[in-house]
Amino acid sequence: MKILALETGEAAGRGGASLVALQIEGDDARVAAQSAFENPRQLGGQIIQKIEETLQSAGWNDLQNVDALALGAGPGSWTSLRVAFATFKTLAQSLEKPLIAVPSFDALAGATQRAILNSLPRGRGKKAPILGPHLMLCLSPCRPGELYGKLFHLSDDHFSQVQSESIAQLKDHLDAAFSQALADSIESPLLLVGSAAQEGADFLVERGEEELFRLLEIPPEAVTVEVALSAYFAVESEEIPELGELEPLYLAPSSAERNLGI
């Protein structure tokens, strides 16, 4: 199966929008090509060219050779998400291809779990190492003074949502995470990931709580790969939504709506 995936939600890193052409054959998945956006805030002027470049690099020639399309649903930049959804919905409808939208923080959580497990030693004759239990807090920029956040349980064989996507001040996100860890008797350091994770780390260092967290950096393209993998499993299980059901995760209003007081 050939999947073209786009992530614009800035989940992993600022300016981290990317396209990935993922080819899956049996149990083997490989990145056939990938492209990064120099300025994701100008996505509308770059997206068609980047799609063409990615397809050519993958050797897929054109979109007719793609089996499915996938999108990171956000939260993220209001304009970037709008452009991404409008473009991919149009392509999916005109080409009659399935389109899957994946919450960006879910893709980030999957990429984090995969990165940690791949970094653990697995010697011959040894049991596979166990990861967890951990709490993982995903953070990305929102409006001034506030961040997007989502909290997950993370272990070696699964991750699950603890608290859904929300907008709050950094201290509130961190306090909620530590309260959850106390309630669940989790003593492992809090994993901080996402494009605003460094802000969380700096805040905790200033409070003298360096031992309470672990900061992880996940490449933006790894999140896009996870978006593509999630789309693959959705298509394989025939969990394909109607195009009209697909909406970006607009948690924060646009600048125009804020100016109008909506």
GUSEGU-630920 format. One record per residue: residue number from 1; residue in three letters; x, y, z of N, C-alpha, C in turn. Coordinates in steps of 0.2 Angstrom, whole numbers, plus 5000, padded with zeros to 4 digits. Layout:
N
{rec NUM 'ALA' {X Y Z} {X Y Z} {X Y Z}}
...
This chain:
262
{rec 1 'MET' {5004 4994 5000} {5000 5000 5000} {5004 5006 5000}}
{rec 2 'LYS' {5003 5011 4996} {5006 5017 4996} {5002 5023 4999}}
{rec 3 'ILE' {5005 5026 5004} {5001 5031 5007} {5005 5038 5007}}
{rec 4 'LEU' {5002 5043 5006} {5005 5050 5006} {5002 5054 5012}}
{rec 5 'ALA' {5006 5056 5016} {5004 5059 5023} {5007 5066 5024}}
{rec 6 'LEU' {5003 5070 5027} {5005 5077 5028} {5004 5078 5035}}
{rec 7 'GLU' {5008 5081 5039} {5008 5084 5046} {5009 5091 5046}}
{rec 8 'THR' {5005 5095 5048} {5006 5102 5048} {5005 5105 5055}}
{rec 9 'GLY' {5003 5101 5060} {5001 5103 5066} {5006 5105 5071}}
{rec 10 'GLU' {5012 5105 5069} {5018 5108 5073} {5018 5104 5080}}
{rec 11 'ALA' {5016 5097 5079} {5016 5093 5085} {5023 5092 5088}}
{rec 12 'ALA' {5028 5091 5083} {5035 5089 5086} {5039 5095 5086}}
{rec 13 'GLY' {5039 5099 5081} {5044 5105 5081} {5041 5111 5078}}
{rec 14 'ARG' {5043 5117 5080} {5041 5123 5076} {5043 5122 5069}}
{rec 15 'GLY' {5039 5124 5064} {5041 5124 5057} {5042 5117 5055}}
{rec 16 'GLY' {5038 5112 5058} {5040 5105 5057} {5035 5102 5052}}
{rec 17 'ALA' {5032 5105 5048} {5027 5102 5043} {5031 5098 5038}}
{rec 18 'SER' {5028 5092 5036} {5032 5088 5032} {5027 5083 5028}}
{rec 19 'LEU' {5029 5081 5022} {5026 5076 5018} {5030 5070 5018}}
{rec 20 'VAL' {5027 5064 5019} {5030 5057 5018} {5026 5053 5014}}
{rec 21 'ALA' {5030 5050 5009} {5027 5044 5005} {5029 5038 5008}}
{rec 22 'LEU' {5025 5034 5011} {5026 5028 5015} {5024 5022 5011}}
{rec 23 'GLN' {5028 5017 5009} {5026 5011 5006} {5026 5005 5010}}
{rec 24 'ILE' {5021 5001 5011} {5020 4996 5015} {5018 4990 5011}}
{rec 25 'GLU' {5023 4984 5012} {5022 4978 5009} {5022 4973 5014}}
{rec 26 'GLY' {5017 4970 5016} {5017 4965 5021} {5019 4968 5028}}
{rec 27 'ASP' {5024 4965 5031} {5026 4968 5037} {5032 4973 5037}}
{rec 28 'ASP' {5033 4975 5030} {5039 4979 5029} {5036 4986 5027}}
{rec 29 'ALA' {5038 4991 5031} {5036 4998 5029} {5042 5002 5028}}
{rec 30 'ARG' {5043 5006 5023} {5048 5010 5021} {5046 5017 5019}}
{rec 31 'VAL' {5050 5022 5021} {5049 5029 5018} {5052 5029 5011}}
{rec 32 'ALA' {5048 5030 5006} {5050 5030 4999} {5053 5037 4998}}
{rec 33 'ALA' {5050 5043 5001} {5052 5049 5000} {5049 5054 5005}}
{rec 34 'GLN' {5052 5059 5007} {5049 5064 5011} {5052 5071 5010}}
{rec 35 'SER' {5047 5076 5011} {5049 5083 5010} {5047 5087 5016}}
{rec 36 'ALA' {5051 5092 5017} {5050 5097 5023} {5048 5104 5020}}
{rec 37 'PHE' {5044 5107 5023} {5042 5114 5021} {5046 5119 5024}}
{rec 38 'GLU' {5049 5123 5020} {5053 5129 5023} {5050 5134 5027}}
{rec 39 'ASN' {5043 5135 5025} {5039 5140 5029} {5032 5137 5029}}
{rec 40 'PRO' {5031 5133 5034} {5024 5130 5035} {5018 5135 5035}}
{rec 41 'ARG' {5020 5141 5037} {5015 5146 5038} {5012 5149 5031}}
{rec 42 'GLN' {5016 5147 5025} {5015 5148 5019} {5013 5142 5015}}
{rec 43 'LEU' {5010 5137 5018} {5008 5131 5016} {5004 5131 5009}}
{rec 44 'GLY' {5000 5136 5009} {4995 5136 5003} {4999 5137 4996}}
{rec 45 'GLY' {5005 5141 4997} {5009 5142 4991} {5014 5137 4989}}
{rec 46 'GLN' {5015 5132 4994} {5020 5127 4993} {5017 5120 4992}}
{rec 47 'ILE' {5011 5118 4994} {5009 5111 4995} {5008 5107 4989}}
{rec 48 'ILE' {5006 5110 4983} {5005 5107 4977} {5012 5105 4974}}
{rec 49 'GLN' {5017 5110 4975} {5024 5108 4972} {5027 5103 4976}}
{rec 50 'LYS' {5026 5103 4983} {5029 5098 4987} {5026 5091 4986}}
{rec 51 'ILE' {5020 5091 4985} {5017 5085 4983} {5020 5082 4977}}
{rec 52 'GLU' {5020 5086 4972} {5023 5083 4966} {5031 5081 4967}}
{rec 53 'GLU' {5035 5085 4971} {5041 5083 4972} {5042 5077 4976}}
{rec 54 'THR' {5038 5076 4981} {5038 5070 4985} {5036 5064 4980}}
{rec 55 'LEU' {5031 5064 4976} {5029 5059 4972} {5034 5057 4967}}
{rec 56 'GLN' {5038 5062 4964} {5043 5060 4959} {5049 5057 4963}}
{rec 57 'SER' {5051 5059 4969} {5056 5056 4973} {5055 5049 4975}}
{rec 58 'ALA' {5048 5048 4976} {5046 5041 4978} {5046 5036 4972}}
{rec 59 'GLY' {5046 5039 4966} {5045 5035 4960} {5038 5033 4959}}
{rec 60 'TRP' {5033 5037 4962} {5026 5035 4961} {5023 5039 4955}}
{rec 61 'ASN' {5027 5044 4953} {5025 5048 4947} {5019 5052 4948}}
{rec 62 'ASP' {5013 5050 4950} {5007 5054 4951} {5003 5051 4956}}
{rec 63 'LEU' {4998 5055 4958} {4993 5053 4963} {4989 5047 4962}}
{rec 64 'GLN' {4988 5046 4955} {4984 5040 4954} {4988 5033 4957}}
{rec 65 'ASN' {4994 5034 4958} {4998 5028 4961} {4997 5027 4968}}
{rec 66 'VAL' {4994 5032 4972} {4993 5032 4979} {4987 5029 4981}}
{rec 67 'ASP' {4988 5025 4986} {4982 5021 4988} {4977 5024 4993}}
{rec 68 'ALA' {4981 5029 4997} {4977 5032 5002} {4981 5039 5004}}
{rec 69 'LEU' {4977 5043 5007} {4980 5050 5009} {4979 5050 5017}}
{rec 70 'ALA' {4983 5054 5020} {4983 5054 5027} {4985 5061 5030}}
{rec 71 'LEU' {4982 5064 5035} {4983 5070 5037} {4984 5070 5045}}
{rec 72 'GLY' {4988 5074 5048} {4988 5076 5055} {4983 5081 5056}}
{rec 73 'ALA' {4978 5079 5060} {4972 5084 5061} {4973 5090 5066}}
{rec 74 'GLY' {4979 5090 5069} {4980 5096 5074} {4979 5093 5081}}
{rec 75 'PRO' {4979 5098 5086} {4979 5105 5085} {4985 5108 5082}}
{rec 76 'GLY' {4985 5114 5080} {4990 5118 5077} {4988 5124 5074}}
{rec 77 'SER' {4992 5127 5069} {4990 5133 5066} {4984 5133 5062}}
{rec 78 'TRP' {4979 5137 5064} {4972 5137 5061} {4973 5137 5053}}
{rec 79 'THR' {4977 5142 5050} {4978 5143 5043} {4981 5136 5040}}
{rec 80 'SER' {4986 5134 5043} {4989 5128 5040} {4984 5122 5040}}
{rec 81 'LEU' {4981 5121 5045} {4976 5115 5045} {4971 5116 5040}}
{rec 82 'ARG' {4968 5122 5039} {4963 5124 5035} {4965 5122 5027}}
{rec 83 'VAL' {4971 5124 5026} {4974 5123 5019} {4975 5116 5018}}
{rec 84 'ALA' {4978 5112 5023} {4979 5105 5022} {4973 5101 5021}}
{rec 85 'PHE' {4968 5103 5025} {4961 5099 5024} {4958 5100 5018}}
{rec 86 'ALA' {4958 5107 5016} {4955 5109 5010} {4958 5105 5004}}
{rec 87 'THR' {4965 5105 5004} {4968 5102 4998} {4968 5094 4998}}
{rec 88 'PHE' {4968 5091 5004} {4968 5084 5004} {4961 5081 5003}}
{rec 89 'LYS' {4956 5085 5005} {4949 5083 5004} {4947 5083 4996}}
{rec 90 'THR' {4950 5089 4993} {4949 5089 4986} {4952 5084 4982}}
{rec 91 'LEU' {4958 5082 4984} {4962 5077 4981} {4958 5070 4982}}
{rec 92 'ALA' {4956 5069 4988} {4953 5062 4989} {4946 5062 4986}}
{rec 93 'GLN' {4943 5067 4985} {4936 5067 4982} {4937 5066 4974}}
{rec 94 'SER' {4942 5070 4971} {4943 5069 4964} {4946 5063 4962}}
{rec 95 'LEU' {4951 5060 4966} {4954 5054 4964} {4950 5048 4967}}
{rec 96 'GLU' {4945 5049 4971} {4942 5043 4974} {4946 5039 4978}}
{rec 97 'LYS' {4950 5042 4982} {4955 5039 4987} {4953 5040 4994}}
{rec 98 'PRO' {4954 5035 4999} {4952 5036 5006} {4957 5041 5009}}
{rec 99 'LEU' {4954 5045 5013} {4957 5050 5017} {4956 5049 5025}}
{rec 100 'ILE' {4962 5048 5028} {4961 5047 5035} {4965 5053 5039}}
{rec 101 'ALA' {4961 5056 5044} {4964 5061 5048} {4966 5058 5055}}
{rec 102 'VAL' {4972 5060 5057} {4975 5057 5064} {4976 5063 5068}}
{rec 103 'PRO' {4974 5063 5074} {4976 5068 5079} {4983 5068 5080}}
{rec 104 'SER' {4986 5074 5079} {4993 5075 5079} {4997 5073 5085}}
{rec 105 'PHE' {4994 5074 5091} {4997 5072 5097} {4997 5064 5098}}
{rec 106 'ASP' {4992 5061 5095} {4992 5053 5095} {4998 5051 5090}}
{rec 107 'ALA' {4999 5054 5085} {5004 5052 5080} {5011 5053 5084}}
{rec 108 'LEU' {5011 5059 5088} {5017 5060 5091} {5019 5055 5097}}
{rec 109 'ALA' {5013 5053 5100} {5014 5048 5105} {5016 5041 5102}}
{rec 110 'GLY' {5014 5040 5097} {5016 5033 5093} {5023 5034 5091}}
{rec 111 'ALA' {5025 5040 5089} {5032 5040 5086} {5037 5040 5092}}
{rec 112 'THR' {5035 5043 5098} {5039 5043 5104} {5040 5036 5107}}
{rec 113 'GLN' {5034 5032 5107} {5035 5025 5109} {5039 5021 5105}}
{rec 114 'ARG' {5039 5022 5098} {5043 5019 5094} {5050 5020 5094}}
{rec 115 'ALA' {5052 5027 5095} {5059 5029 5096} {5062 5026 5102}}
{rec 116 'ILE' {5058 5026 5108} {5061 5024 5114} {5062 5016 5114}}
{rec 117 'LEU' {5057 5013 5111} {5058 5005 5110} {5064 5004 5106}}
{rec 118 'ASN' {5065 5007 5100} {5071 5006 5096} {5077 5008 5099}}
{rec 119 'SER' {5077 5012 5104} {5084 5014 5107} {5086 5009 5113}}
{rec 120 'LEU' {5081 5005 5115} {5083 5000 5120} {5087 4994 5118}}
{rec 121 'PRO' {5092 4992 5122} {5095 4986 5120} {5091 4979 5120}}
{rec 122 'ARG' {5092 4975 5115} {5089 4969 5114} {5094 4964 5112}}
{rec 123 'GLY' {5098 4961 5117} {5103 4956 5116} {5100 4950 5115}}
{rec 124 'ARG' {5104 4945 5111} {5102 4938 5110} {5101 4935 5117}}
{rec 125 'GLY' {5095 4931 5117} {5093 4927 5123} {5091 4931 5129}}
{rec 126 'LYS' {5090 4938 5128} {5087 4942 5133} {5080 4944 5131}}
{rec 127 'LYS' {5076 4945 5137} {5069 4946 5136} {5069 4953 5133}}
{rec 128 'ALA' {5063 4955 5129} {5062 4961 5127} {5061 4966 5133}}
{rec 129 'PRO' {5065 4972 5133} {5064 4977 5138} {5057 4979 5139}}
{rec 130 'ILE' {5056 4981 5145} {5049 4984 5146} {5049 4991 5147}}
{rec 131 'LEU' {5045 4995 5144} {5045 5002 5145} {5039 5004 5149}}
{rec 132 'GLY' {5040 5007 5154} {5034 5010 5158} {5033 5007 5164}}
{rec 133 'PRO' {5027 5009 5168} {5023 5014 5165} {5025 5021 5166}}
{rec 134 'HIS' {5024 5025 5161} {5026 5032 5161} {5019 5036 5159}}
{rec 135 'LEU' {5020 5042 5161} {5015 5047 5159} {5019 5052 5154}}
{rec 136 'MET' {5016 5053 5148} {5019 5057 5143} {5014 5063 5142}}
{rec 137 'LEU' {5017 5069 5142} {5014 5076 5141} {5016 5079 5134}}
{rec 138 'CYS' {5012 5079 5130} {5013 5082 5123} {5011 5090 5124}}
{rec 139 'LEU' {5016 5094 5121} {5015 5101 5122} {5016 5104 5115}}
{rec 140 'SER' {5012 5109 5113} {5014 5113 5107} {5011 5120 5108}}
{rec 141 'PRO' {5014 5125 5104} {5012 5132 5105} {5004 5133 5103}}
{rec 142 'CYS' {5001 5138 5107} {4995 5140 5105} {4995 5148 5105}}
{rec 143 'ARG' {4990 5151 5109} {4990 5158 5109} {4995 5160 5115}}
{rec 144 'PRO' {4996 5167 5115} {5001 5169 5120} {4999 5167 5127}}
{rec 145 'GLY' {5004 5165 5131} {5003 5163 5138} {4999 5156 5139}}
{rec 146 'GLU' {4998 5153 5133} {4994 5146 5134} {4997 5141 5129}}
{rec 147 'LEU' {4996 5135 5130} {4999 5129 5126} {4994 5124 5125}}
{rec 148 'TYR' {4994 5121 5119} {4990 5115 5118} {4994 5109 5122}}
{rec 149 'GLY' {4990 5105 5125} {4992 5099 5128} {4988 5093 5128}}
{rec 150 'LYS' {4991 5087 5129} {4987 5081 5129} {4992 5076 5133}}
{rec 151 'LEU' {4988 5072 5137} {4992 5068 5142} {4990 5060 5140}}
{rec 152 'PHE' {4996 5056 5140} {4995 5049 5138} {4998 5045 5144}}
{rec 153 'HIS' {4996 5039 5144} {4999 5033 5148} {5004 5030 5142}}
{rec 154 'LEU' {5010 5028 5144} {5014 5025 5139} {5018 5019 5142}}
{rec 155 'SER' {5018 5013 5138} {5021 5007 5140} {5024 5004 5134}}
{rec 156 'ASP' {5027 4998 5134} {5030 4995 5129} {5025 4993 5123}}
{rec 157 'ASP' {5019 4991 5125} {5015 4988 5120} {5009 4992 5118}}
{rec 158 'HIS' {5008 4998 5122} {5003 5002 5120} {5003 5009 5123}}
{rec 159 'PHE' {5000 5014 5120} {4999 5021 5123} {4991 5022 5123}}
{rec 160 'SER' {4989 5026 5128} {4982 5027 5129} {4981 5034 5131}}
{rec 161 'GLN' {4976 5037 5129} {4974 5044 5131} {4972 5044 5139}}
{rec 162 'VAL' {4975 5049 5142} {4973 5050 5149} {4968 5057 5150}}
{rec 163 'GLN' {4971 5062 5146} {4967 5068 5146} {4967 5070 5139}}
{rec 164 'SER' {4962 5072 5136} {4961 5074 5129} {4965 5081 5128}}
{rec 165 'GLU' {4965 5083 5121} {4968 5089 5119} {4964 5095 5123}}
{rec 166 'SER' {4969 5100 5125} {4966 5105 5129} {4970 5111 5128}}
{rec 167 'ILE' {4968 5117 5130} {4972 5123 5130} {4972 5126 5137}}
{rec 168 'ALA' {4978 5127 5140} {4979 5129 5147} {4986 5132 5147}}
{rec 169 'GLN' {4987 5136 5153} {4994 5138 5154} {4999 5132 5156}}
{rec 170 'LEU' {5005 5133 5155} {5010 5128 5156} {5010 5125 5163}}
{rec 171 'LYS' {5009 5129 5168} {5009 5127 5175} {5003 5122 5176}}
{rec 172 'ASP' {4997 5124 5173} {4991 5120 5173} {4992 5113 5170}}
{rec 173 'HIS' {4995 5113 5164} {4997 5106 5161} {5001 5102 5165}}
{rec 174 'LEU' {5006 5105 5168} {5011 5101 5172} {5008 5099 5178}}
{rec 175 'ASP' {5004 5103 5182} {5001 5101 5188} {4996 5095 5187}}
{rec 176 'ALA' {4993 5096 5181} {4988 5090 5180} {4991 5084 5179}}
{rec 177 'ALA' {4997 5084 5175} {5001 5078 5174} {5004 5075 5180}}
{rec 178 'PHE' {5006 5079 5185} {5009 5076 5191} {5004 5074 5196}}
{rec 179 'SER' {4998 5077 5196} {4992 5075 5199} {4990 5068 5197}}
{rec 180 'GLN' {4990 5067 5190} {4988 5060 5188} {4993 5055 5189}}
{rec 181 'ALA' {5000 5057 5189} {5005 5052 5191} {5004 5050 5198}}
{rec 182 'LEU' {5002 5055 5203} {5001 5053 5210} {4995 5048 5211}}
{rec 183 'ALA' {4990 5050 5207} {4984 5046 5207} {4985 5039 5205}}
{rec 184 'ASP' {4989 5038 5200} {4990 5032 5197} {4997 5028 5200}}
{rec 185 'SER' {5000 5031 5205} {5006 5028 5208} {5011 5027 5203}}
{rec 186 'ILE' {5012 5032 5198} {5018 5031 5193} {5023 5035 5196}}
{rec 187 'GLU' {5029 5032 5197} {5035 5036 5199} {5040 5037 5194}}
{rec 188 'SER' {5039 5035 5188} {5044 5036 5183} {5044 5044 5181}}
{rec 189 'PRO' {5049 5046 5178} {5049 5053 5176} {5044 5055 5171}}
{rec 190 'LEU' {5041 5061 5171} {5036 5063 5166} {5040 5064 5160}}
{rec 191 'LEU' {5037 5061 5154} {5040 5062 5148} {5037 5068 5144}}
{rec 192 'LEU' {5042 5073 5142} {5039 5079 5139} {5041 5079 5132}}
{rec 193 'VAL' {5036 5079 5127} {5038 5079 5120} {5034 5085 5117}}
{rec 194 'GLY' {5036 5086 5111} {5032 5091 5107} {5036 5098 5106}}
{rec 195 'SER' {5033 5102 5102} {5037 5108 5100} {5037 5113 5106}}
{rec 196 'ALA' {5033 5112 5111} {5034 5117 5117} {5036 5113 5123}}
{rec 197 'ALA' {5039 5107 5122} {5041 5103 5128} {5047 5107 5131}}
{rec 198 'GLN' {5052 5110 5127} {5057 5113 5131} {5055 5119 5136}}
{rec 199 'GLU' {5049 5122 5134} {5046 5127 5139} {5045 5123 5145}}
{rec 200 'GLY' {5042 5117 5145} {5040 5114 5151} {5046 5112 5155}}
{rec 201 'ALA' {5051 5110 5151} {5058 5108 5154} {5061 5114 5158}}
{rec 202 'ASP' {5061 5119 5155} {5064 5125 5158} {5060 5127 5164}}
{rec 203 'PHE' {5054 5127 5164} {5050 5129 5169} {5051 5124 5175}}
{rec 204 'LEU' {5052 5118 5174} {5053 5113 5180} {5060 5114 5182}}
{rec 205 'VAL' {5065 5115 5178} {5072 5116 5180} {5072 5123 5185}}
{rec 206 'GLU' {5068 5128 5183} {5068 5134 5187} {5065 5132 5194}}
{rec 207 'ARG' {5061 5127 5195} {5058 5125 5201} {5062 5120 5205}}
{rec 208 'GLY' {5068 5118 5202} {5072 5114 5205} {5070 5107 5205}}
{rec 209 'GLU' {5066 5105 5199} {5063 5098 5199} {5066 5094 5193}}
{rec 210 'GLU' {5072 5095 5192} {5075 5091 5186} {5074 5084 5186}}
{rec 211 'GLU' {5073 5081 5192} {5073 5074 5192} {5066 5071 5190}}
{rec 212 'LEU' {5061 5076 5190} {5054 5074 5189} {5052 5073 5181}}
{rec 213 'PHE' {5057 5075 5177} {5055 5074 5170} {5060 5072 5165}}
{rec 214 'ARG' {5059 5069 5159} {5064 5068 5154} {5061 5071 5148}}
{rec 215 'LEU' {5066 5075 5145} {5064 5079 5139} {5066 5074 5133}}
{rec 216 'LEU' {5062 5073 5128} {5063 5069 5122} {5062 5074 5116}}
{rec 217 'GLU' {5066 5073 5111} {5065 5076 5104} {5064 5071 5099}}
{rec 218 'ILE' {5058 5072 5096} {5056 5068 5091} {5056 5071 5084}}
{rec 219 'PRO' {5059 5069 5079} {5059 5072 5073} {5052 5073 5070}}
{rec 220 'PRO' {5051 5079 5067} {5044 5080 5064} {5042 5075 5059}}
{rec 221 'GLU' {5047 5072 5055} {5045 5067 5050} {5043 5061 5053}}
{rec 222 'ALA' {5046 5059 5059} {5044 5053 5062} {5036 5053 5064}}
{rec 223 'VAL' {5034 5059 5066} {5027 5060 5067} {5023 5059 5061}}
{rec 224 'THR' {5025 5062 5055} {5022 5061 5049} {5021 5054 5047}}
{rec 225 'VAL' {5027 5050 5048} {5027 5043 5047} {5021 5039 5051}}
{rec 226 'GLU' {5021 5041 5057} {5016 5038 5062} {5009 5040 5059}}
{rec 227 'VAL' {5008 5046 5056} {5001 5048 5053} {5000 5043 5048}}
{rec 228 'ALA' {5005 5041 5044} {5004 5037 5038} {5002 5030 5040}}
{rec 229 'LEU' {5006 5027 5045} {5005 5021 5048} {4998 5020 5051}}
{rec 230 'SER' {4995 5025 5055} {4989 5025 5057} {4984 5025 5052}}
{rec 231 'ALA' {4985 5028 5046} {4980 5028 5041} {4980 5021 5038}}
{rec 232 'TYR' {4986 5018 5037} {4986 5011 5034} {4982 5006 5038}}
{rec 233 'PHE' {4983 5006 5045} {4979 5002 5049} {4971 5003 5048}}
{rec 234 'ALA' {4969 5010 5048} {4962 5012 5047} {4960 5009 5040}}
{rec 235 'VAL' {4963 5009 5035} {4961 5007 5029} {4961 4999 5029}}
{rec 236 'GLU' {4966 4996 5032} {4966 4989 5032} {4960 4986 5036}}
{rec 237 'SER' {4958 4990 5041} {4952 4988 5045} {4945 4991 5042}}
{rec 238 'GLU' {4946 4994 5037} {4940 4997 5033} {4936 5002 5038}}
{rec 239 'GLU' {4940 5006 5042} {4937 5011 5046} {4939 5018 5042}}
{rec 240 'ILE' {4935 5019 5037} {4936 5024 5033} {4931 5029 5034}}
{rec 241 'PRO' {4932 5035 5036} {4926 5040 5037} {4924 5043 5031}}
{rec 242 'GLU' {4918 5046 5031} {4916 5050 5025} {4920 5057 5025}}
{rec 243 'LEU' {4921 5059 5020} {4925 5066 5019} {4921 5071 5023}}
{rec 244 'GLY' {4915 5071 5023} {4911 5077 5027} {4912 5076 5034}}
{rec 245 'GLU' {4914 5070 5037} {4915 5069 5044} {4922 5072 5046}}
{rec 246 'LEU' {4926 5073 5042} {4933 5075 5044} {4934 5082 5045}}
{rec 247 'GLU' {4936 5084 5051} {4937 5091 5053} {4943 5092 5057}}
{rec 248 'PRO' {4947 5097 5056} {4953 5099 5060} {4951 5100 5067}}
{rec 249 'LEU' {4956 5099 5071} {4955 5100 5078} {4957 5107 5080}}
{rec 250 'TYR' {4952 5111 5078} {4952 5119 5080} {4950 5120 5087}}
{rec 251 'LEU' {4955 5119 5091} {4954 5121 5098} {4954 5128 5100}}
{rec 252 'ALA' {4958 5132 5096} {4959 5139 5097} {4955 5143 5091}}
{rec 253 'PRO' {4952 5148 5092} {4949 5152 5087} {4954 5155 5082}}
{rec 254 'SER' {4952 5157 5076} {4957 5160 5072} {4958 5167 5074}}
{rec 255 'SER' {4963 5171 5071} {4964 5178 5073} {4958 5182 5071}}
{rec 256 'ALA' {4955 5181 5066} {4949 5185 5064} {4943 5184 5069}}
{rec 257 'GLU' {4942 5178 5071} {4937 5176 5076} {4938 5180 5083}}
{rec 258 'ARG' {4945 5180 5085} {4947 5183 5091} {4946 5191 5090}}
{rec 259 'ASN' {4947 5193 5085} {4946 5201 5084} {4939 5203 5084}}
{rec 260 'LEU' {4935 5198 5081} {4928 5199 5081} {4924 5198 5088}}
{rec 261 'GLY' {4928 5195 5092} {4925 5193 5099} {4921 5187 5099}}
{rec 262 'ILE' {4922 5182 5094} {4918 5176 5093} {4920 5171 5098}}
